[in-house]
Amino acid sequence: MALIAVGLNHGTAPIDLRGRFAIPFEGLAGSVQNLRLHLARSEPEAAILSTCNRTELYVAAANDDTLKGEALAWLAGRAGMTAGQLAGHTYAMTGAEAARHAFRVASGLDSQMLGEPMILGQMKQAMRAAESAGGLGSTLHQLFQRTFEVAKQVRSRTDVGAQSVSLAAAALRTALQLFEDIGRTRVLCVGAGEMIERAATHFAARRPEALVFANRTPARGAALAAKLGGTAIPLADLPQRLHEFDIVISCTASALPLIGLGAVERALKARRRRPMLLLDLAVPRDVEPEVARLPDAYLRTLDDLTVQVEGAGARRRAAVAQAESLIDEGVRRFGRWMDERGSVPLIVTLQGQAADWRALELARARRRLARGETVDNVLEALARALTSKMLHGPMAALHASAGEPEVADHVTRLFLRGRP
């Protein structure tokens, strides 16, 4: 069984390219099914992790040199590209290195911001989606379970996640650079997912003049507004009301930008040159990139916010070595499990051979007893026959090897355990 991990992330691809490969959570299960069909193998296992910073495929299937290439071709095809065109922006790992990558991702060591806590929950979502699509077999199930165990150890035994600066906190810091007093601003949150809730919680603590939520599903927007002491508006009202807000935070799963250049131009005109900060935390983008060229419009994307956390990341890098040690041990254990699984067919065959010998000699023993032979004679013959069958292979190997030390060592280790 081969295990591979292929994908692209914030370190290999710019935000606009990453956006072309983003898969919303509700589309993960269908994508897993499509990937498994593309692989054209007997019962391939597959899972997809898609976040703002990465899209990754985890695949386990019969050992085949073409597996990695097929997975990359499927990934490239999602954006109408060839594997060759995408090659410079992707990575691919196999076996233990694929497991190491998964462990590092879940532990926050491969995040854009060291120790980012959201990634572990996103990996659990990926596992659930794969399971619902029938893509979670024994290998990937074991990989994910061990991934979560290692990530928990890293979080609890090291300082990697201590005082982690999330995207939400970075968004607030960015706003404070432009508006010294958040209490005198009006904040609009577009979306109602986990990222928006985290960001809104940070801003709500600063008691802005208004905290407003606009979401495609009105009930979810209203529920989040009630939880954080804000109000909700229909998403359709966004273009007409955009000018009311000093800070706009957007993070939706929309495939196309929700806030266009024209809408922002009209909003700025109505604001009479009062500045507007747009924090686009979505991949793909929620705000058209051309907005950044407008006077008095300050657009910050996911990649831009990384700068805000570099200092905090540096203070935690001392804990990375300890975390890597925990990950190394996790990789070794997973490698042993994979090796043991590779021996299963041989173990089954050996057990079957032994069962056949046992059945054959028991049948002979019963016939001898039926003929009236003594129990002692029958038991002696039974033991002698089974022993002869068990030793026939190693004895033949020793005779054929002409005293080769390697063969002698194997036989000694397998059949003379505990002997002086």
Backbone hydrogen bonds, N-H to C=O, Kabsch-Sander energy under -0.5 kcal/mol:
donor,donor_aa,acceptor,acceptor_aa,energy
2,A,61,A,-3.5
4,I,59,V,-2.8
5,A,93,M,-2.4
6,V,57,L,-2.2
7,G,91,Y,-1.9
8,L,55,T,-1.8
10,H,53,N,-1.1
12,T,9,N,-1.5
13,A,9,N,-2.3
18,R,14,P,-2.4
19,G,15,I,-2.1
20,R,16,D,-0.7
20,R,17,L,-0.9
21,F,18,R,-1.5
22,A,18,R,-0.6
22,A,19,G,-0.5
27,G,24,P,-1.9
28,L,25,F,-1.5
29,A,25,F,-0.5
31,S,27,G,-1.9
32,V,28,L,-2.5
33,Q,29,A,-2.1
34,N,30,G,-2.2
35,L,31,S,-2.6
36,R,32,V,-2.4
37,L,33,Q,-1.9
38,H,34,N,-2.1
39,L,35,L,-1.9
40,A,36,R,-0.7
40,A,37,L,-0.7
41,R,36,R,-0.5
43,E,41,R,-0.8
45,E,60,A,-3.2
46,A,135,G,-1.7
47,A,58,Y,-2.0
49,L,56,E,-2.6
50,S,48,I,-0.6
51,T,54,R,-3.2
55,T,8,L,-2.1
56,E,49,L,-3.0
57,L,6,V,-3.5
58,Y,47,A,-2.9
59,V,4,I,-2.3
59,V,57,L,-0.5
60,A,45,E,-1.9
61,A,2,A,-1.9
67,L,64,D,-1.5
70,E,66,T,-2.3
71,A,67,L,-2.1
72,L,68,K,-2.3
73,A,69,G,-2.2
74,W,70,E,-2.0
75,L,71,A,-2.2
76,A,72,L,-2.7
77,G,73,A,-2.1
78,R,74,W,-1.0
78,R,75,L,-0.8
79,A,76,A,-1.5
80,G,77,G,-1.3
81,M,76,A,-2.4
86,L,82,T,-1.7
87,A,83,A,-1.2
89,H,86,L,-2.5
90,T,87,A,-1.3
91,Y,7,G,-2.1
93,M,5,A,-2.7
95,G,3,L,-2.6
97,E,94,T,-1.4
98,A,94,T,-0.7
99,A,95,G,-1.8
100,R,96,A,-2.6
101,H,97,E,-2.2
102,A,98,A,-2.1
103,F,99,A,-2.5
104,R,100,R,-2.5
105,V,101,H,-2.5
106,A,102,A,-2.4
107,S,103,F,-1.6
108,G,105,V,-1.5
109,L,104,R,-2.1
110,D,104,R,-1.1
114,L,112,Q,-0.5
115,G,108,G,-2.5
116,E,113,M,-2.1
120,L,117,P,-0.6
121,G,117,P,-0.6
122,Q,118,M,-1.7
123,M,119,I,-2.1
124,K,120,L,-1.8
125,Q,121,G,-1.9
126,A,122,Q,-2.0
127,M,123,M,-2.1
128,R,124,K,-2.2
129,A,125,Q,-2.5
130,A,126,A,-2.2
131,E,127,M,-2.4
132,S,128,R,-2.3
133,A,129,A,-1.3
134,G,131,E,-1.3
135,G,130,A,-2.9
136,L,130,A,-0.6
137,G,135,G,-1.0
141,H,137,G,-2.3
142,Q,138,S,-2.1
143,L,139,T,-2.3
144,F,140,L,-2.8
145,Q,141,H,-2.3
146,R,142,Q,-2.3
147,T,143,L,-2.1
148,F,144,F,-2.5
149,E,145,Q,-1.8
150,V,146,R,-2.5
151,A,147,T,-2.5
152,K,148,F,-2.1
153,Q,149,E,-2.0
154,V,150,V,-2.5
155,R,151,A,-2.3
156,S,152,K,-2.2
157,R,153,Q,-2.8
158,T,154,V,-1.4
162,A,159,D,-0.8
164,S,161,G,-1.5
166,S,164,S,-0.8
170,A,166,S,-2.4
171,A,167,L,-2.4
172,L,168,A,-1.8
173,R,169,A,-2.3
174,T,170,A,-2.2
175,A,171,A,-2.1
176,L,172,L,-2.3
177,Q,173,R,-1.0
177,Q,174,T,-0.6
178,L,174,T,-0.8
178,L,175,A,-0.9
179,F,175,A,-3.3
180,E,178,L,-0.6
182,I,180,E,-0.6
184,R,181,D,-1.7
185,T,182,I,-2.0
187,V,210,A,-3.0
188,L,247,I,-2.9
189,C,212,V,-3.3
190,V,188,L,-0.5
190,V,249,I,-3.2
191,G,189,C,-0.7
191,G,214,A,-2.6
197,E,193,G,-2.4
198,R,194,E,-2.4
199,A,195,M,-2.5
200,A,196,I,-3.3
201,T,197,E,-2.0
202,H,198,R,-1.6
203,F,199,A,-2.1
204,A,200,A,-3.1
205,A,201,T,-1.5
206,R,203,F,-1.6
207,R,204,A,-1.8
209,E,185,T,-1.9
210,A,185,T,-1.1
212,V,187,V,-2.8
213,F,231,T,-2.4
214,A,189,C,-2.6
215,N,233,I,-0.7
220,R,217,T,-0.7
221,G,217,T,-1.8
222,A,218,P,-2.8
223,A,219,A,-2.2
224,L,220,R,-2.2
225,A,221,G,-2.2
226,A,222,A,-2.4
227,K,223,A,-1.8
228,L,224,L,-1.8
229,G,225,A,-0.7
230,G,225,A,-3.3
231,T,211,L,-2.1
233,I,213,F,-2.7
235,L,215,N,-0.7
237,D,234,P,-1.5
238,L,235,L,-1.7
241,R,237,D,-1.7
242,L,238,L,-1.2
244,E,241,R,-1.9
245,F,242,L,-1.6
246,D,186,R,-1.7
247,I,186,R,-2.1
248,V,277,L,-2.9
249,I,188,L,-3.1
250,S,248,V,-0.5
250,S,279,L,-2.6
251,C,190,V,-2.4
258,L,286,D,-1.6
259,I,286,D,-2.7
260,G,258,L,-0.6
264,V,260,G,-1.8
265,E,261,L,-2.4
266,R,262,G,-2.3
267,A,263,A,-2.0
268,L,264,V,-2.7
269,K,265,E,-1.9
270,A,266,R,-2.0
271,R,267,A,-1.6
272,R,268,L,-0.6
272,R,269,K,-0.9
273,R,268,L,-1.4
274,R,271,R,-0.9
276,M,296,D,-2.5
277,L,246,D,-2.9
278,L,276,M,-0.5
278,L,298,Y,-3.0
279,L,248,V,-3.4
279,L,277,L,-0.6
280,D,278,L,-0.8
280,D,300,R,-2.8
281,L,250,S,-2.6
281,L,279,L,-0.9
288,E,259,I,-2.3
291,V,288,E,-1.9
292,A,289,P,-1.6
293,R,290,E,-1.8
294,L,291,V,-1.9
297,A,294,L,-1.6
298,Y,276,M,-2.9
298,Y,296,D,-0.5
299,L,297,A,-0.7
300,R,278,L,-2.7
300,R,298,Y,-0.5
302,L,280,D,-0.6
305,L,301,T,-1.7
306,T,302,L,-0.5
306,T,303,D,-1.1
307,V,304,D,-1.2
308,Q,305,L,-1.1
309,V,306,T,-1.7
310,E,307,V,-1.0
313,G,309,V,-2.5
314,A,310,E,-2.2
315,R,311,G,-1.3
316,R,312,A,-0.8
316,R,313,G,-0.9
317,R,313,G,-0.9
317,R,314,A,-0.5
319,A,316,R,-2.0
320,V,317,R,-1.2
321,A,317,R,-0.6
323,A,319,A,-2.0
324,E,320,V,-3.1
325,S,321,A,-1.7
326,L,322,Q,-1.6
327,I,323,A,-2.2
328,D,324,E,-2.6
329,E,325,S,-1.9
330,G,326,L,-2.0
331,V,327,I,-2.6
332,R,328,D,-2.3
333,R,329,E,-2.2
334,F,330,G,-2.3
335,G,331,V,-2.7
336,R,332,R,-2.2
337,W,333,R,-2.0
338,M,334,F,-2.4
339,D,335,G,-2.5
340,E,336,R,-2.5
341,R,337,W,-2.1
342,G,338,M,-1.7
343,S,339,D,-0.9
343,S,340,E,-0.7
344,V,340,E,-0.5
344,V,341,R,-0.9
347,I,343,S,-2.5
348,V,344,V,-2.8
349,T,345,P,-2.2
350,L,346,L,-2.7
351,Q,347,I,-2.6
352,G,348,V,-2.3
353,Q,349,T,-2.6
354,A,350,L,-2.6
355,A,351,Q,-2.2
356,D,352,G,-2.1
357,W,353,Q,-2.3
358,R,354,A,-2.6
359,A,355,A,-2.5
360,L,356,D,-2.5
361,E,357,W,-2.6
362,L,358,R,-2.4
363,A,359,A,-2.1
364,R,360,L,-1.9
365,A,361,E,-2.5
366,R,362,L,-2.4
367,R,363,A,-1.9
368,R,364,R,-2.1
369,L,365,A,-2.3
370,A,366,R,-2.3
371,R,367,R,-1.4
372,G,369,L,-1.4
373,E,368,R,-2.2
378,V,374,T,-2.2
379,L,375,V,-2.7
380,E,376,D,-2.4
381,A,377,N,-2.3
382,L,378,V,-2.4
383,A,379,L,-2.7
384,R,380,E,-2.4
385,A,381,A,-2.4
386,L,382,L,-2.3
387,T,383,A,-2.5
388,S,384,R,-2.3
389,K,385,A,-2.1
390,M,386,L,-2.4
391,L,387,T,-2.1
392,H,388,S,-1.1
393,G,389,K,-0.6
395,M,391,L,-2.4
396,A,392,H,-2.2
397,A,393,G,-2.3
398,L,394,P,-2.3
399,H,395,M,-2.1
400,A,396,A,-2.4
401,S,397,A,-1.6
402,A,398,L,-0.6
402,A,399,H,-0.7
403,G,398,L,-0.9
404,E,401,S,-0.6
408,A,404,E,-2.0
409,D,405,P,-2.7
410,H,406,E,-2.1
411,V,407,V,-2.5
412,T,408,A,-2.4
413,R,409,D,-2.6
414,L,410,H,-2.3
415,F,411,V,-2.7
416,L,412,T,-2.0
419,R,416,L,-1.9
